[in-house]
Amino acid sequence: DGGITQSPKYLFRKEGQNVTLSCEQNLNHDAMYWYRQDPGQGLRLIYYSQIVNDFQKGDIAEGYSVSREKKESFPLTVTSAQKNPTAFYLCASSIDRDQPQHFGDGTRLSIL
Amino acid sequence: AQKVTQAQTEISVVEKEDVTLDCVYETRDTTYYLFWYKQPPSGELVFLIRRNSFDEQNEISGRYSWNFQKSTSSFNFTITASQVVDSAVYFCALSEDNYGQNFVFGPGTRLSVLP
């Protein structure tokens, strides 16, 4: 079945550690997105990529990094510079930015 | 400035009641797209509807209906005869046409349908 797979479902980070969240899609979508959702709040855009080897910062990119070496994959690294990383992270993809986004099941990141 | 406003933070209704979720947006573009998504307790977002700025026709899909009014910059969502399974957080989103803009989500409305 086509879709978006995020892994892991739950992730714990130690102080000063970088962690990488995986996002893979087999929908053949060009555009991919990373969002952060804090409890009781909406989604905030971290990074987006409209095409392979290109990505742009969203509203809250500080402390995060991404890569887009393959169309299917858009991993997000939460660096030690992100002082408040505890949140629910959602990855999405779309054919184009005016089309509906399809979302993964999310990764819940917590600090140890 | 916030581009998508969902003024209702939480709504509770009893099963079989009708409920309307409000969405007001702000844009300078003449071409834009509006969306509604549902986020059940499991966490994933489910796409419900997409509407472009040139199509003001209201839409009905089963118990769901959407009222798009450009004059008031609103794109409201009504659930008729609500059911417990409708309990979720609902997000309205805006995508503008000019380069560099992406999806902007509203803060969401948490709907609780009580049996």
Chai-1 contact restraints between the chains, C-beta under 6 A:
chainA,res_idxA,chainB,res_idxB,connection_type,confidence,min_distance_angstrom,max_distance_angstrom,comment,restraint_id
A,G42,B,F105,contact,1.0,0.0,6.0,A-B,restraint_1
A,G42,B,P107,contact,1.0,0.0,6.0,A-B,restraint_2
A,G42,B,G108,contact,1.0,0.0,6.0,A-B,restraint_3
A,L43,B,F105,contact,1.0,0.0,6.0,A-B,restraint_4
A,Y48,B,N102,contact,1.0,0.0,6.0,A-B,restraint_5
A,R97,B,S95,contact,1.0,0.0,6.0,A-B,restraint_6
A,R97,B,N102,contact,1.0,0.0,6.0,A-B,restraint_7
A,D98,B,Y33,contact,1.0,0.0,6.0,A-B,restraint_8
A,D98,B,S95,contact,1.0,0.0,6.0,A-B,restraint_9
A,P100,B,F47,contact,1.0,0.0,6.0,A-B,restraint_10
A,P100,B,R50,contact,1.0,0.0,6.0,A-B,restraint_11
A,F103,B,E44,contact,1.0,0.0,6.0,A-B,restraint_12
A,F103,B,L45,contact,1.0,0.0,6.0,A-B,restraint_13
A,D105,B,E44,contact,1.0,0.0,6.0,A-B,restraint_14
A,G106,B,G43,contact,1.0,0.0,6.0,A-B,restraint_15
